[in-house]
Amino acid sequence: MRLRDAESKANALIEALPWLSRFHGKTVVVKYGGNAMTDPELQARFAENIVFLRYAGLRPVVVHGGGPQITNHLDRLGVHSTFAGGLRVTTSETMDVVRMVLVGQINREIVGLINDHGPFAVGISGEDAHLLTAERKPAMVDGAPVDIGRVGEVVEVQPGVLRTLLNDGRVPVISGIARSEDGVYNINADTAAAAIATALDASKLIMLTDVEGLYSDYPTCEELVSMLTASELEEMLPNLSSGMAPKMEACLRAVRGGVPQAHILDGRTPNSMLLEVFTNEGIGTMVVAESEEPTEPVDIHEGEDT
């Protein structure tokens, strides 16, 4: 029994070899959010996955959200949360809470979990070193713009601080807060992750969420889309749910911006990142540019692997 277990582990390592070779030294941006951030066991497993990627020779960058934690804190303060177009309506008062929770609480917790395994993670905000610059962004509801307060769109990324950290073997952990000429803005973590992945010329953008991937028959959710091209996704965007639309729009922006692959993975599945990066089967939904459609297993997962 022990020999069979050992052989199984050895086979898994051999299966991972082509992917280790392909992604060694490559930057992977991971958007961390959803229920994976609130379950202690999944939190610990996420940190282990990030450290594994780092030891495997990849250069992981974490961009985190914190919607459930922000909502819980606002509820305790008696402030009702409202959303439009899948984005939180953020007043100046709400912005203070958002900033405190994202930068002062969640970022520190993620950094601590990763650093339980070594001196790797460095927590920063999009405000630091002018990493993210934003401008006010309305939400689109039924085709019309709606003012949602201090919610921003990333208009510039200065990734120098991230490159310095990565070159030093660190794991940047980034809060989606950005500066502008008129103050601080809340940046949707999906949007921030896509902008950062593009600026860093990342090889992958991985979006951890609370569903298995993109379904073509939502809300029935029986037909998972394993892979689609950017143009196919662009056609689907207007019909996506308000919760999925920002995530898929971020994947589209990343791929259009030069990131070869963008993935939607279920963060509730332990080791989902490792299953995607290092196995032949892969999971979730993968978005590629038309010219990047997979043809050989050495490049990206063949057939409907992802």
C-alpha positions in Angstrom: 0.0 0.0 0.0 2.8 2.4 0.9 4.6 1.5 -2.3 1.5 2.3 -4.4 1.1 5.6 -2.6 4.7 6.4 -3.3 4.4 5.5 -6.9 1.3 7.7 -7.2 3.2 10.6 -5.8 6.1 10.0 -8.1 3.7 9.8 -11.1 2.2 13.1 -10.1 5.6 14.7 -10.0 6.5 13.3 -13.4 3.2 14.7 -14.8 4.1 18.1 -13.5 7.5 18.1 -15.1 6.5 19.7 -18.5 4.6 22.4 -16.7 7.4 23.1 -14.2 9.7 23.5 -17.3 7.2 25.8 -19.1 6.4 28.1 -16.2 9.8 28.2 -14.4 10.7 31.9 -13.9 7.3 33.1 -15.2 5.1 35.5 -13.3 1.6 34.4 -12.3 -0.9 36.8 -10.9 -3.5 35.3 -8.6 -6.7 37.1 -7.6 -7.8 35.8 -4.2 -11.3 36.4 -3.1 -14.7 34.8 -2.2 -15.3 32.1 0.3 -11.7 30.9 0.0 -10.8 33.9 2.1 -13.3 33.2 4.9 -12.7 29.4 5.5 -9.6 28.9 7.8 -8.7 25.6 6.2 -8.9 27.1 2.7 -6.9 30.1 3.8 -4.1 27.9 5.0 -4.2 25.8 1.8 -4.1 28.9 -0.3 -1.0 30.1 1.4 0.6 26.7 1.0 -0.2 26.8 -2.8 1.4 30.2 -3.2 4.5 29.1 -1.4 4.6 25.9 -3.5 4.5 28.0 -6.7 7.4 30.1 -5.4 9.5 27.1 -4.5 8.6 25.5 -7.9 10.3 28.4 -9.6 7.3 30.6 -10.5 6.9 34.2 -9.5 3.5 34.5 -7.8 1.7 37.9 -7.2 -1.4 38.0 -5.1 -4.1 40.6 -5.6 -6.9 40.2 -3.0 -10.4 41.3 -2.5 -12.4 41.3 0.7 -16.1 41.9 -0.1 -17.5 39.6 2.6 -15.3 41.0 5.3 -16.1 44.6 4.2 -19.8 43.9 4.3 -19.5 42.3 7.7 -17.7 45.3 9.1 -20.2 47.7 7.6 -23.0 45.7 9.0 -21.5 45.9 12.5 -21.4 49.7 12.0 -25.0 49.7 10.9 -24.2 50.7 7.3 -26.2 49.0 4.6 -24.2 47.7 1.6 -25.6 48.3 -1.9 -24.3 47.2 -5.3 -24.7 48.2 -8.9 -23.5 46.3 -11.9 -21.7 43.9 -9.5 -19.7 46.7 -7.9 -20.0 48.1 -4.4 -21.4 51.6 -4.1 -18.7 53.3 -2.1 -19.3 56.6 -0.3 -16.5 58.6 1.3 -17.5 57.1 4.7 -17.6 53.6 3.2 -14.2 54.2 1.6 -12.6 54.7 5.0 -13.9 51.3 6.1 -12.9 49.6 2.8 -9.4 51.0 3.1 -9.1 49.9 6.8 -10.4 46.4 6.1 -8.4 45.7 2.9 -5.1 47.2 3.9 -5.1 47.0 7.7 -6.8 43.6 8.2 -7.0 41.3 5.2 -3.6 42.2 3.7 -1.9 41.5 7.0 -3.7 38.2 7.5 -2.6 36.9 4.0 1.0 38.1 4.5 1.1 36.3 7.8 -0.3 33.0 6.5 2.3 33.0 3.6 5.1 34.0 5.9 4.4 31.1 8.2 6.4 29.2 5.6 9.3 31.6 5.2 10.1 35.3 4.7 8.3 35.6 1.4 5.3 37.8 1.4 5.4 41.6 1.4 2.1 43.5 1.7 1.5 46.6 -0.3 -1.4 48.8 -1.4 -2.1 50.1 -4.8 -1.3 53.5 -3.3 2.3 52.5 -2.6 5.0 53.8 -5.0 2.2 54.9 -7.3 1.5 51.3 -8.2 -2.1 52.0 -9.2 -3.6 55.3 -10.4 -7.3 55.5 -10.9 -10.1 57.6 -12.2 -13.8 57.6 -11.2 -15.8 54.7 -12.8 -19.6 54.5 -13.2 -21.3 51.1 -13.2 -23.3 50.1 -16.2 -26.8 49.0 -15.3 -29.2 48.0 -18.1 -26.9 49.9 -20.5 -26.9 53.1 -18.6 -24.1 54.6 -16.4 -24.8 54.7 -12.7 -22.6 56.7 -10.2 -21.3 54.3 -7.5 -19.1 56.8 -5.6 -15.4 56.2 -4.9 -15.0 53.2 -7.1 -12.2 53.6 -9.6 -10.9 52.3 -12.9 -7.2 51.7 -13.2 -5.7 54.1 -15.7 -2.0 53.5 -15.0 0.2 50.8 -13.4 3.8 51.5 -12.4 5.0 47.9 -11.6 8.6 48.8 -10.7 8.1 48.1 -7.0 6.6 44.7 -7.9 9.5 43.8 -10.2 11.9 44.7 -7.4 10.1 42.5 -5.0 9.9 39.6 -7.4 13.5 39.8 -8.4 14.3 39.6 -4.6 12.3 36.4 -4.4 9.4 37.9 -2.6 5.7 37.4 -3.1 3.8 40.8 -3.4 0.4 40.8 -1.8 -1.6 43.7 -3.1 -4.8 45.5 -1.8 -7.0 47.1 -4.5 -6.8 50.7 -3.3 -5.6 53.4 -5.7 -4.8 57.1 -5.7 -6.0 59.7 -8.0 -5.9 63.5 -8.2 -9.0 63.8 -6.0 -8.3 61.1 -3.4 -8.4 57.4 -2.8 -10.5 54.9 -4.8 -11.7 51.4 -4.2 -10.7 49.2 -7.1 -12.5 46.0 -7.9 -9.9 43.2 -7.2 -10.7 41.5 -10.5 -10.0 44.7 -12.4 -6.8 45.4 -10.4 -5.5 41.9 -11.0 -6.0 42.1 -14.8 -4.2 45.5 -14.9 -1.3 44.2 -12.9 -1.0 41.0 -14.9 -0.9 43.0 -18.1 1.7 45.5 -16.7 3.9 42.6 -15.5 3.7 40.6 -18.8 2.4 37.7 -16.7 2.1 34.2 -18.2 -1.1 33.5 -16.4 -3.9 35.3 -14.6 -5.8 33.1 -12.1 -9.1 34.3 -10.7 -10.2 32.3 -7.6 -14.0 32.6 -7.2 -16.9 30.7 -5.7 -18.1 28.8 -8.8 -16.5 26.0 -10.8 -16.0 28.3 -13.8 -18.1 29.9 -16.5 -21.4 28.2 -17.4 -23.0 28.5 -20.8 -26.4 27.7 -19.3 -26.5 29.9 -16.1 -28.4 29.6 -13.8 -28.9 25.9 -14.5 -25.1 25.5 -14.2 -24.8 22.1 -16.0 -22.6 23.1 -19.0 -19.2 24.3 -17.8 -17.2 26.1 -20.5 -13.7 24.6 -20.4 -12.1 26.9 -22.8 -13.1 29.9 -25.0 -11.3 32.6 -27.0 -11.4 36.3 -26.3 -13.8 36.9 -29.1 -16.2 34.2 -27.9 -16.1 35.7 -24.4 -16.7 39.2 -25.8 -20.0 37.9 -27.3 -21.1 36.4 -24.0 -20.3 39.3 -21.8 -23.6 41.3 -22.2 -25.6 38.2 -21.0 -23.5 37.3 -17.9 -24.7 37.7 -14.4 -23.7 40.8 -12.5 -21.5 38.7 -10.2 -19.6 36.9 -13.0 -19.4 39.9 -15.5 -16.5 41.8 -13.7 -14.5 38.6 -13.4 -14.9 37.6 -17.1 -14.4 41.2 -18.2 -11.1 41.2 -16.3 -10.1 37.9 -18.0 -10.9 39.5 -21.4 -8.9 42.6 -20.6 -5.9 40.6 -19.5 -5.9 38.4 -22.6 -6.4 41.4 -24.9 -3.5 43.1 -23.1 -1.1 40.3 -23.9 -1.5 37.8 -21.0 -1.5 34.4 -22.8 -4.0 32.7 -20.4 -6.7 33.8 -17.9 -8.4 31.2 -15.7 -11.5 31.2 -13.6 -11.1 28.6 -10.8 -13.2 27.5 -7.9 -11.3 28.7 -4.8 -13.4 26.3 -2.7 -11.5 23.4 -4.2 -8.3 22.7 -2.2 -5.2 23.0 -4.4 -7.2 24.3 -7.3 -4.2 26.4 -8.5 -1.9 23.5 -8.4 -4.4 21.3 -10.3 -4.6 24.0 -13.0 -0.9 24.8 -13.3 0.7 21.4 -12.9 -1.7 18.7 -14.2 -2.7 17.7 -17.7 -6.4 17.8 -16.9 -6.7 21.3 -15.4 -10.0 22.6 -14.0 -12.2 25.6 -14.4 -12.5 27.9 -17.4 -9.6 29.1 -19.5 -9.7 32.2 -21.8 -7.1 32.5 -24.5 -6.5 34.8 -27.4 -7.5 33.4 -30.8 -3.8 32.9 -31.8 -3.1 31.1 -28.5 -5.7 28.3 -28.9 -3.8 25.2 -27.7 -2.5 22.7 -30.2 0.2 20.9 -28.3 0.2 19.7 -24.7 3.7 21.2 -24.1 2.2 24.7 -24.6 -1.1 24.7 -22.7 -3.6 22.1 -21.6 -4.8 20.1 -24.6 -8.4 19.7 -25.7 -10.9 20.6 -23.0 -8.5 20.2 -20.1 -9.1 23.4 -18.3 
